[in-house]
């Protein structure tokens, strides 16, 4: 029977990732190439956190 993989122990909460995304956006951090890269990384982390929240709710 397949199981849903657990979140890695280093995964941050959805709220923590959202907070960092908001801080990046409010600081105008998307202007630099590094800021855009960080935003993309945060989106991937955000998606993983959402999947983790859904798995916990199930």
C-alpha positions in Angstrom: 0.0 0.0 0.0 1.6 3.3 -1.0 2.2 5.9 1.7 2.5 9.6 1.5 6.1 10.7 2.2 6.5 12.7 5.3 7.9 16.3 5.1 11.7 16.3 5.5 12.7 17.4 9.0 14.2 20.6 7.7 11.0 21.8 6.0 9.6 25.0 7.3 6.0 25.7 8.0 3.7 27.3 5.4 3.4 30.4 7.6 7.2 30.8 7.8 7.6 30.5 4.0 4.7 32.9 3.4 6.3 35.4 5.8 9.6 35.3 3.9 7.8 35.7 0.5 5.9 38.7 1.8 9.0 40.3 3.2 10.8 39.8 -0.1 7.9 41.4 -2.1 7.4 44.3 0.3 11.2 45.1 0.2 11.2 45.2 -3.5 13.5 42.2 -3.6 12.3 41.0 -7.0 14.3 43.7 -8.7 17.6 41.8 -8.6 18.4 38.5 -10.3 19.2 37.1 -6.9 15.8 38.2 -5.6 14.0 36.6 -8.5 16.0 33.3 -7.9 15.1 33.4 -4.2 11.5 34.0 -5.0 11.5 30.9 -7.3 13.1 28.9 -4.5 10.5 30.1 -2.0 7.7 29.1 -4.4 9.0 25.6 -4.6 9.3 25.5 -0.8 5.8 27.0 -0.5 4.3 24.2 -2.7 6.0 21.5 -0.7 4.6 23.1 2.5 1.1 23.2 1.0 1.4 19.5 0.1 2.5 18.8 3.7 -0.5 20.6 5.1 -2.8 18.7 2.8 -1.2 15.4 3.8 -1.6 16.2 7.5 -5.2 17.1 7.1 -6.0 13.8 5.4 
